């Protein structure tokens, strides 16, 4: 019995935060673990039993609900991370979101019956769902697997350091084998900056025209990867020698900033591909695109990133420097940006990106307060 909820087949094959975000993932691993990449478009929902799926959402992280284990399974070992999560907005949505007058107004405008916890247009981004008693059911607010993937296939692999070994004594060979197995099993490790970042943007860009134009939902968050990942969702304990929830290193934040700008543009374009009419949604996606282009232009004015520069230089601009987008670009450019983001995190550790420090958001702009 299985319920599999897929992302859309947005990408064709290409060569292709949330904690101690770092680098990693080969192109081969990315292709296996990236739910965007498909040789043919996938359907949203595949059901191999009598389980009745919820209504189908148009965006947000999608996963095999039968493989979602729930936050408690992660919290058995990650106790500090669990406590930090319980003090976050992501956690609080479980008890507060459906009671908010604004949520009820949006649900009413969209004619959603039975509350937002029963419609995965809302569930996919605001909650974590899993199969309970043979039915898909929300079980918490945004949680571990919303960001890092359904855990059934990797939860016992990611902390297996070898017979009689600990994290400190694990051999380099075993570690490499373990991490490869985690990637192949669908874990979106914090080291895979882009793979985690795309889950953030798939929700925070709100790429759903009806939700915005008819429901009146806000057309995306003012999401920026450094400032949001270093705030209340930081839970960066694992690699801190004193077990404190420290910010990412300066080098890591440089990588996050570049990946964030690239992914922001990618998802703005994915959102633009869904435009069918004039309105708030169209305006928001165009503004998001223009803002992301400006950030990437600023990055490229400070550091040399030839592959990204080549792509951006190839794009037609208007007299205000805004990238012109036609239907062909909407089909091709997001794929190219995804591939370049993967390439970037595999070839840069941030050590040579010092000129970006002046434009990377500081602590005063971190989103929410991180737990100690």
C-alpha positions, 0 to 999 in steps of 0.5 A: 500500500503506497501513496506517492506524491510527486512534484510536477515534471518541471525539469528535463534531464540535465547534467546537472536550511536549515542546520549546518548547511554545507557542500556536496552531492554529485550530479549523479546523486542529484539526478537520483534524489532531485524530484524535479528531474524526470525523463517524462512528466510525472503525475501528481499522485500515484495510488497503488491501493484503495487509499484516497488521496487528498485534493492535489496541490499545485506546489510545495514539497512532495514526497512518498507519504508512506515513507514519512516517519514523523518528527518524533523519529528524528527527535529520538537522537536530535534532541536539541534540534527537536527542542529548537523546532518546537519553539519555531513558527514551523512547529506552531502552525500545527496549533495556530494556522487553521485558527487564524481569521486570515486562513479562514478567509482564504479557505472561504474564498477558495471554497475549501471545505472542512478546514485547511488541514484537509486540503493539501493545497494548504497541507503541502506547505503548512504541515507535514503529512504521512499515511495513518490508518491507510489514509494520508493525514497531517501530523504536525507543522512543517517539520524535519522531513518537509526539508530533508525528505521522507526518512523511511529509507535513510533514517537508519543509514545516516547515523550508521558509523560502522560496527563499533564506531562513532561519528568521531571514529568512523573511517573516511571510507565508511563515511563516504559510502554512508553519505552516498547511500543517504543521497541515493535513498532520498535524504536531502542532507544539510550539506546539499545546499541547493537540494534543501534550498529548493524545498524552501523556495517551492513554498516560500515563492507561493507559485499558485495563481488561483491561491493568490488571485482568488484566495487572496493569499500573500504572493510569496515571502520576502525569503532570502536563504542566509537570513532565514536559515540563520534565524529560528530554523538554524538548529546548527548543533551537530558540528559545533564542538561545544554543542551550541547553536552557532551560525554557519561559518562565513564561508558557508554563508557566502555559498548560501547567499549565491545559491539563494539568489540563483534559486530565487530566480529559478522559482520566480521563473517557475512561478511565471510559467503558471501565469494565465491572467493579469493580477497580483500573482503575475505582478508578484512573480515578475517583481520576484524575478527582477529582484533576483536578477538584481541580486545576481548582477550584484554578486557577479559585479563582486566575484568571478563566477564565469559559468553564471556570468555566461548565462546571465550575459546571454539574456536579453535585457530592457533599458532598465536592465530587467531580463526579458522572458519569453515562453521558451526561456520559461521552459529552459532557463529554470533548468539551466539555473538548477544545473548551475546551482548544483555545479556551484555547490560542488566547486565552491567552498566559499573561501574565494568569495570574500567580496560578498561579505559586504552584501550578505545579511547580518544578524540584525536581518536574521528571521526570528531568534535562534535557540541557544 
